[in-house]
Amino acid sequence: MRKLDQRGVAAFEFCLIAFVLFSMMFAIIDFARYALTMQSLRTLANMSARATSISDCYVNAALQKSTPSCPSDPLSLAQKQDVAPYLYANGAAAAPTVSTTVGTSVITVTASQNFTMILPIWGTTLNGPSASTQIPF
């Protein structure tokens, strides 16, 4: 009985599963980057809320029982880079934004950033992550 030639079978099998393997690897990398971005945004929002709550405008408004009118971004650029260095890895062009909104009984501090996934299959659903923290007064 003659033996069949088996050369190239392993390369062919790898070609069959390579697309799935690399898609899964890039999906894991995408979700890890997204989770790290979300955690950094939460940290930035919490530190901005803390800076707002201990600022003079908030303390004076709380003592006078009035609505505070604090600056929209309480942290300096250097403080933000110390709190969330991962968000500033791509330079100032991709820097996150921090905004403060004063409601009737709560101050909401929101940190957001533009985000681009590696794989285009996710669409635009995860391109604008944001995290917010509320301070009651």
N, CA and C atoms as a LAMMPS dump frame, in Angstrom:
ITEM: TIMESTEP
0
ITEM: NUMBER OF ATOMS
411
ITEM: BOX BOUNDS ff ff ff
-5.0000000000000000e+02 5.0000000000000000e+02
-5.0000000000000000e+02 5.0000000000000000e+02
-5.0000000000000000e+02 5.0000000000000000e+02
ITEM: ATOMS id mol type element x y z
1 1 1 N 0.843 -1.169 0
2 1 2 C 0 0 0
3 1 3 C 0.892 1.238 0
4 2 1 N 0.538 2.188 -0.772
5 2 2 C 1.338 3.383 -0.938
6 2 3 C 0.946 4.446 0.093
7 3 1 N 1.945 5.123 0.714
8 3 2 C 1.707 6.149 1.731
9 3 3 C 1.408 7.487 1.043
10 4 1 N 0.356 8.185 1.526
11 4 2 C -0.01 9.479 0.944
12 4 3 C 0.95 10.566 1.42
13 5 1 N 1.159 11.554 0.61
14 5 2 C 2.044 12.669 0.941
15 5 3 C 1.318 13.617 1.903
16 6 1 N 1.888 13.838 3.102
17 6 2 C 1.264 14.658 4.14
18 6 3 C 1.9 16.042 4.27
19 7 1 N 2.798 16.407 3.376
20 7 2 C 3.453 17.702 3.486
21 7 3 C 2.446 18.835 3.266
22 8 1 N 2.53 19.863 4.092
23 8 2 C 1.667 21.034 3.942
24 8 3 C 0.332 20.932 4.645
25 9 1 N 0.041 19.814 5.283
26 9 2 C -1.251 19.656 5.95
27 9 3 C -1.355 20.581 7.162
28 10 1 N -0.273 20.688 7.927
29 10 2 C -0.294 21.562 9.105
30 10 3 C -0.479 23.026 8.711
31 11 1 N 0.17 23.454 7.647
32 11 2 C 0.006 24.833 7.178
33 11 3 C -1.419 25.074 6.71
34 12 1 N -2.024 24.124 6.052
35 12 2 C -3.405 24.255 5.603
36 12 3 C -4.37 24.321 6.786
37 13 1 N -4.147 23.494 7.801
38 13 2 C -4.997 23.509 8.99
39 13 3 C -4.865 24.838 9.735
40 14 1 N -3.644 25.364 9.786
41 14 2 C -3.458 26.666 10.438
42 14 3 C -4.198 27.755 9.664
43 15 1 N -4.179 27.704 8.357
44 15 2 C -4.906 28.688 7.548
45 15 3 C -6.403 28.622 7.823
46 16 1 N -6.908 27.437 8.099
47 16 2 C -8.332 27.291 8.378
48 16 3 C -8.732 27.962 9.693
49 17 1 N -7.87 27.901 10.699
50 17 2 C -8.242 28.457 12
51 17 3 C -7.596 29.81 12.289
52 18 1 N -6.714 30.3 11.431
53 18 2 C -5.985 31.549 11.703
54 18 3 C -6.92 32.738 11.837
55 19 1 N -7.932 32.831 10.982
56 19 2 C -8.861 33.959 11.043
57 19 3 C -9.577 34.004 12.389
58 20 1 N -10.074 32.874 12.833
59 20 2 C -10.772 32.804 14.119
60 20 3 C -9.812 33.102 15.27
61 21 1 N -8.617 32.558 15.221
62 21 2 C -7.624 32.77 16.269
63 21 3 C -7.261 34.241 16.402
64 22 1 N -6.93 34.89 15.294
65 22 2 C -6.535 36.285 15.355
66 22 3 C -7.711 37.202 15.671
67 23 1 N -8.902 36.863 15.217
68 23 2 C -10.089 37.648 15.57
69 23 3 C -10.333 37.609 17.072
70 24 1 N -10.193 36.429 17.669
71 24 2 C -10.376 36.322 19.115
72 24 3 C -9.291 37.057 19.879
73 25 1 N -8.059 36.985 19.408
74 25 2 C -6.964 37.704 20.08
75 25 3 C -7.196 39.212 20.044
76 26 1 N -7.579 39.752 18.883
77 26 2 C -7.823 41.185 18.783
78 26 3 C -9.064 41.6 19.563
79 27 1 N -10.071 40.74 19.649
80 27 2 C -11.25 41.043 20.456
81 27 3 C -10.881 41.129 21.932
82 28 1 N -10.04 40.235 22.398
83 28 2 C -9.591 40.277 23.794
84 28 3 C -8.79 41.549 24.052
85 29 1 N -7.934 41.918 23.123
86 29 2 C -7.154 43.153 23.269
87 29 3 C -8.076 44.367 23.267
88 30 1 N -9.075 44.387 22.379
89 30 2 C -10.032 45.488 22.323
90 30 3 C -10.759 45.664 23.65
91 31 1 N -11.297 44.57 24.186
92 31 2 C -12.049 44.665 25.431
93 31 3 C -11.153 45.006 26.616
94 32 1 N -9.908 44.571 26.6
95 32 2 C -8.978 44.947 27.674
96 32 3 C -8.676 46.438 27.62
97 33 1 N -8.444 46.967 26.418
98 33 2 C -8.209 48.409 26.272
99 33 3 C -9.437 49.201 26.702
100 34 1 N -10.626 48.723 26.333
101 34 2 C -11.863 49.403 26.7
102 34 3 C -12.066 49.387 28.218
103 35 1 N -11.808 48.253 28.848
104 35 2 C -11.959 48.163 30.307
105 35 3 C -10.967 49.084 31.017
106 36 1 N -9.748 49.139 30.532
107 36 2 C -8.749 50.029 31.122
108 36 3 C -9.137 51.49 30.93
109 37 1 N -9.669 51.834 29.782
110 37 2 C -10.132 53.196 29.533
111 37 3 C -11.287 53.544 30.457
112 38 1 N -12.245 52.645 30.609
113 38 2 C -13.386 52.906 31.496
114 38 3 C -12.945 53.083 32.946
115 39 1 N -12.025 52.249 33.411
116 39 2 C -11.539 52.381 34.786
117 39 3 C -10.804 53.705 34.977
118 40 1 N -10.012 54.105 33.997
119 40 2 C -9.305 55.376 34.082
120 40 3 C -10.286 56.547 34.061
121 41 1 N -11.348 56.46 33.251
122 41 2 C -12.363 57.516 33.229
123 41 3 C -13.11 57.594 34.549
124 42 1 N -13.411 56.454 35.154
125 42 2 C -14.06 56.462 36.474
126 42 3 C -13.17 57.13 37.514
127 43 1 N -11.892 56.795 37.495
128 43 2 C -10.952 57.395 38.435
129 43 3 C -10.859 58.901 38.219
130 44 1 N -10.796 59.325 36.978
131 44 2 C -10.727 60.751 36.662
132 44 3 C -11.995 61.477 37.089
133 45 1 N -13.153 60.887 36.863
134 45 2 C -14.416 61.503 37.286
135 45 3 C -14.494 61.582 38.806
136 46 1 N -14.061 60.54 39.503
137 46 2 C -14.089 60.563 40.969
138 46 3 C -13.143 61.614 41.538
139 47 1 N -11.945 61.723 40.982
140 47 2 C -10.999 62.736 41.482
141 47 3 C -11.467 64.148 41.158
142 48 1 N -12.098 64.337 40.018
143 48 2 C -12.648 65.652 39.679
144 48 3 C -13.812 66.003 40.606
145 49 1 N -14.637 65.019 40.934
146 49 2 C -15.735 65.251 41.871
147 49 3 C -15.201 65.582 43.259
148 50 1 N -14.147 64.91 43.669
149 50 2 C -13.529 65.213 44.964
150 50 3 C -12.965 66.62 44.969
151 51 1 N -12.282 67.011 43.898
152 51 2 C -11.733 68.366 43.818
153 51 3 C -12.846 69.408 43.822
154 52 1 N -13.96 69.099 43.184
155 52 2 C -15.099 70.021 43.187
156 52 3 C -15.702 70.123 44.579
157 53 1 N -15.841 68.993 45.271
158 53 2 C -16.492 69.003 46.582
159 53 3 C -15.655 69.678 47.664
160 54 1 N -14.345 69.75 47.488
161 54 2 C -13.53 70.434 48.502
162 54 3 C -13.118 71.832 48.054
163 55 1 N -13.623 72.269 46.905
164 55 2 C -13.276 73.609 46.418
165 55 3 C -14.069 74.667 47.184
166 56 1 N -13.578 75.878 47.129
167 56 2 C -14.204 76.985 47.853
168 56 3 C -15.611 77.285 47.363
169 57 1 N -15.83 77.195 46.047
170 57 2 C -17.154 77.521 45.514
171 57 3 C -18.212 76.56 46.047
172 58 1 N -17.881 75.287 46.155
173 58 2 C -18.848 74.3 46.65
174 58 3 C -19.069 74.466 48.158
175 59 1 N -17.989 74.648 48.904
176 59 2 C -18.105 74.775 50.362
177 59 3 C -18.894 76.031 50.72
178 60 1 N -18.605 77.15 50.078
179 60 2 C -19.344 78.39 50.351
180 60 3 C -20.811 78.253 49.983
181 61 1 N -21.109 77.609 48.866
182 61 2 C -22.499 77.41 48.463
183 61 3 C -23.219 76.488 49.446
184 62 1 N -22.516 75.471 49.971
185 62 2 C -23.138 74.567 50.94
186 62 3 C -23.417 75.298 52.249
187 63 1 N -22.515 76.18 52.676
188 63 2 C -22.728 76.941 53.901
189 63 3 C -23.865 77.947 53.745
190 64 1 N -24.009 78.504 52.566
191 64 2 C -25.048 79.507 52.326
192 64 3 C -26.348 78.878 51.831
193 65 1 N -26.371 77.559 51.691
194 65 2 C -27.549 76.825 51.215
195 65 3 C -28 77.34 49.841
196 66 1 N -27.043 77.549 48.957
197 66 2 C -27.355 78.018 47.611
198 66 3 C -26.781 77.038 46.586
199 67 1 N -27.158 77.245 45.351
200 67 2 C -26.657 76.399 44.272
201 67 3 C -25.242 76.82 43.909
202 68 1 N -24.297 75.895 43.931
203 68 2 C -22.916 76.265 43.609
204 68 3 C -22.735 76.565 42.124
205 69 1 N -21.785 77.43 41.838
206 69 2 C -21.412 77.701 40.445
207 69 3 C -19.906 77.529 40.342
208 70 1 N -19.49 76.296 40.214
209 70 2 C -18.07 75.94 40.199
210 70 3 C -17.565 75.859 38.767
211 71 1 N -16.246 75.912 38.585
212 71 2 C -15.703 75.76 37.23
213 71 3 C -16.009 74.367 36.68
214 72 1 N -16.11 74.273 35.364
215 72 2 C -16.509 72.997 34.762
216 72 3 C -15.414 71.935 34.851
217 73 1 N -14.163 72.357 34.936
218 73 2 C -13.057 71.402 35.006
219 73 3 C -12.158 71.771 36.194
220 74 1 N -12.321 71.105 37.331
221 74 2 C -11.595 71.506 38.528
222 74 3 C -10.127 71.087 38.587
223 75 1 N -9.695 70.163 37.761
224 75 2 C -8.317 69.671 37.812
225 75 3 C -7.471 70.294 36.708
226 76 1 N -6.2 70.501 37.005
227 76 2 C -5.28 70.974 35.977
228 76 3 C -4.836 69.793 35.114
229 77 1 N -4.188 70.092 34.01
230 77 2 C -3.73 69.039 33.109
231 77 3 C -2.736 68.107 33.794
232 78 1 N -1.826 68.668 34.589
233 78 2 C -0.839 67.843 35.288
234 78 3 C -1.517 66.916 36.306
235 79 1 N -2.535 67.417 36.994
236 79 2 C -3.254 66.576 37.954
237 79 3 C -3.994 65.444 37.245
238 80 1 N -4.599 65.746 36.095
239 80 2 C -5.293 64.703 35.343
240 80 3 C -4.322 63.645 34.839
241 81 1 N -3.161 64.065 34.396
242 81 2 C -2.169 63.096 33.919
243 81 3 C -1.647 62.23 35.059
244 82 1 N -1.574 62.771 36.271
245 82 2 C -1.166 61.967 37.417
246 82 3 C -2.238 60.957 37.805
247 83 1 N -3.501 61.357 37.694
248 83 2 C -4.608 60.496 38.097
249 83 3 C -4.836 59.375 37.076
250 84 1 N -4.824 59.708 35.8
251 84 2 C -5.135 58.734 34.754
252 84 3 C -4.114 58.817 33.628
253 85 1 N -2.896 58.319 33.842
254 85 2 C -1.861 58.453 32.808
255 85 3 C -2.167 57.671 31.534
256 86 1 N -2.932 56.59 31.623
257 86 2 C -3.253 55.789 30.435
258 86 3 C -4.034 56.605 29.405
259 87 1 N -4.893 57.51 29.879
260 87 2 C -5.716 58.296 28.969
261 87 3 C -4.908 59.325 28.191
262 88 1 N -3.729 59.66 28.684
263 88 2 C -2.891 60.665 28.035
264 88 3 C -1.708 60.041 27.301
265 89 1 N -1.743 58.755 27.053
266 89 2 C -0.631 58.073 26.385
267 89 3 C -0.494 58.498 24.925
268 90 1 N -1.594 58.893 24.284
269 90 2 C -1.555 59.282 22.872
270 90 3 C -1.369 60.774 22.67
271 91 1 N -1.067 61.502 23.724
272 91 2 C -0.86 62.939 23.597
273 91 3 C -2.126 63.724 23.862
274 92 1 N -2.017 65.023 23.673
275 92 2 C -3.126 65.915 23.987
276 92 3 C -4.275 65.798 22.994
277 93 1 N -4.019 65.276 21.802
278 93 2 C -5.077 65.163 20.798
279 93 3 C -6.176 64.197 21.241
280 94 1 N -5.817 63.164 21.982
281 94 2 C -6.791 62.17 22.434
282 94 3 C -7.118 62.326 23.915
283 95 1 N -6.895 63.513 24.457
284 95 2 C -7.107 63.741 25.884
285 95 3 C -8.591 63.684 26.234
286 96 1 N -8.925 63.174 27.41
287 96 2 C -10.329 63.113 27.823
288 96 3 C -10.856 64.495 28.205
289 97 1 N -12.163 64.624 28.192
290 97 2 C -12.794 65.862 28.617
291 97 3 C -13.536 65.627 29.926
292 98 1 N -13.491 66.614 30.787
293 98 2 C -14.192 66.563 32.063
294 98 3 C -15.165 67.725 32.094
295 99 1 N -16.416 67.446 32.429
296 99 2 C -17.415 68.507 32.508
297 99 3 C -18.211 68.358 33.796
298 100 1 N -18.617 69.491 34.327
299 100 2 C -19.403 69.528 35.557
300 100 3 C -20.744 70.164 35.254
301 101 1 N -21.816 69.489 35.662
302 101 2 C -23.166 69.989 35.462
303 101 3 C -23.834 70.134 36.819
304 102 1 N -24.397 71.302 37.084
305 102 2 C -25.072 71.555 38.353
306 102 3 C -26.572 71.401 38.136
307 103 1 N -27.174 70.483 38.884
308 103 2 C -28.618 70.27 38.828
309 103 3 C -29.288 70.928 40.019
310 104 1 N -30.523 70.529 40.302
311 104 2 C -31.252 71.128 41.411
312 104 3 C -30.724 70.678 42.765
313 105 1 N -30.296 69.444 42.874
314 105 2 C -29.785 68.97 44.159
315 105 3 C -28.543 68.096 44.017
316 106 1 N -27.947 68.09 42.847
317 106 2 C -26.796 67.235 42.615
318 106 3 C -25.86 67.89 41.6
319 107 1 N -24.583 67.674 41.802
320 107 2 C -23.576 68.079 40.831
321 107 3 C -23.091 66.802 40.168
322 108 1 N -23.107 66.779 38.841
323 108 2 C -22.659 65.616 38.091
324 108 3 C -21.356 65.945 37.381
325 109 1 N -20.325 65.156 37.656
326 109 2 C -19.03 65.312 37.003
327 109 3 C -18.876 64.145 36.028
328 110 1 N -18.656 64.468 34.761
329 110 2 C -18.569 63.45 33.715
330 110 3 C -17.217 63.537 33.022
331 111 1 N -16.567 62.388 32.868
332 111 2 C -15.313 62.294 32.12
333 111 3 C -15.585 61.416 30.901
334 112 1 N -15.177 61.884 29.727
335 112 2 C -15.408 61.117 28.507
336 112 3 C -14.21 61.243 27.576
337 113 1 N -14.126 60.313 26.643
338 113 2 C -13.012 60.29 25.704
339 113 3 C -13.445 59.572 24.432
340 114 1 N -12.898 59.996 23.3
341 114 2 C -13.113 59.268 22.059
342 114 3 C -12.249 58.018 22.079
343 115 1 N -12.798 56.936 21.561
344 115 2 C -12.122 55.651 21.625
345 115 3 C -12.363 54.923 20.315
346 116 1 N -11.34 54.325 19.755
347 116 2 C -11.466 53.58 18.511
348 116 3 C -11.037 52.135 18.746
349 117 1 N -11.908 51.219 18.407
350 117 2 C -11.606 49.801 18.547
351 117 3 C -10.698 49.351 17.403
352 118 1 N -9.948 48.285 17.635
353 118 2 C -9.069 47.731 16.603
354 118 3 C -9.9 47.035 15.528
355 119 1 N -10.851 46.218 15.967
356 119 2 C -11.698 45.487 15.022
357 119 3 C -12.913 46.332 14.642
358 120 1 N -13.224 46.427 13.37
359 120 2 C -14.365 47.238 12.96
360 120 3 C -15.718 46.561 13.176
361 121 1 N -15.738 45.317 13.639
362 121 2 C -17.012 44.599 13.781
363 121 3 C -17.878 45.153 14.91
364 122 1 N -17.293 45.922 15.826
365 122 2 C -18.062 46.462 16.943
366 122 3 C -18.889 47.67 16.513
367 123 1 N -18.56 48.261 15.394
368 123 2 C -19.271 49.456 14.95
369 123 3 C -18.882 50.663 15.786
370 124 1 N -19.828 51.539 16.015
371 124 2 C -19.557 52.753 16.793
372 124 3 C -20.174 52.691 18.187
373 125 1 N -20.633 51.532 18.609
374 125 2 C -21.322 51.438 19.899
375 125 3 C -20.4 51.701 21.086
376 126 1 N -19.126 51.391 20.969
377 126 2 C -18.206 51.555 22.085
378 126 3 C -17.211 52.699 21.866
379 127 1 N -17.489 53.609 20.928
380 127 2 C -16.523 54.646 20.592
381 127 3 C -16.565 55.871 21.499
382 128 1 N -17.527 55.991 22.371
383 128 2 C -17.612 57.167 23.232
384 128 3 C -17.796 56.81 24.692
385 129 1 N -16.826 56.158 25.322
386 129 2 C -17.016 55.794 26.729
387 129 3 C -17.013 57.024 27.621
388 130 1 N -17.809 56.979 28.656
389 130 2 C -17.841 58.064 29.631
390 130 3 C -18.206 57.494 30.994
391 131 1 N -17.763 58.19 32.026
392 131 2 C -18.059 57.8 33.404
393 131 3 C -18.465 59.058 34.154
394 132 1 N -19.417 58.932 35.048
395 132 2 C -19.863 60.11 35.793
396 132 3 C -19.99 59.799 37.28
397 133 1 N -19.856 60.85 38.059
398 133 2 C -19.991 60.773 39.509
399 133 3 C -20.907 61.903 39.956
400 134 1 N -21.781 61.604 40.905
401 134 2 C -22.711 62.627 41.382
402 134 3 C -22.395 63.025 42.814
403 135 1 N -22.487 64.33 43.08
404 135 2 C -22.268 64.874 44.421
405 135 3 C -23.578 65.534 44.861
406 136 1 N -24.252 65.003 45.878
407 136 2 C -25.466 65.672 46.344
408 136 3 C -25.114 66.913 47.177
409 137 1 N -25.98 67.909 47.126
410 137 2 C -25.782 69.1 47.979
411 137 3 C -27.09 69.552 48.55
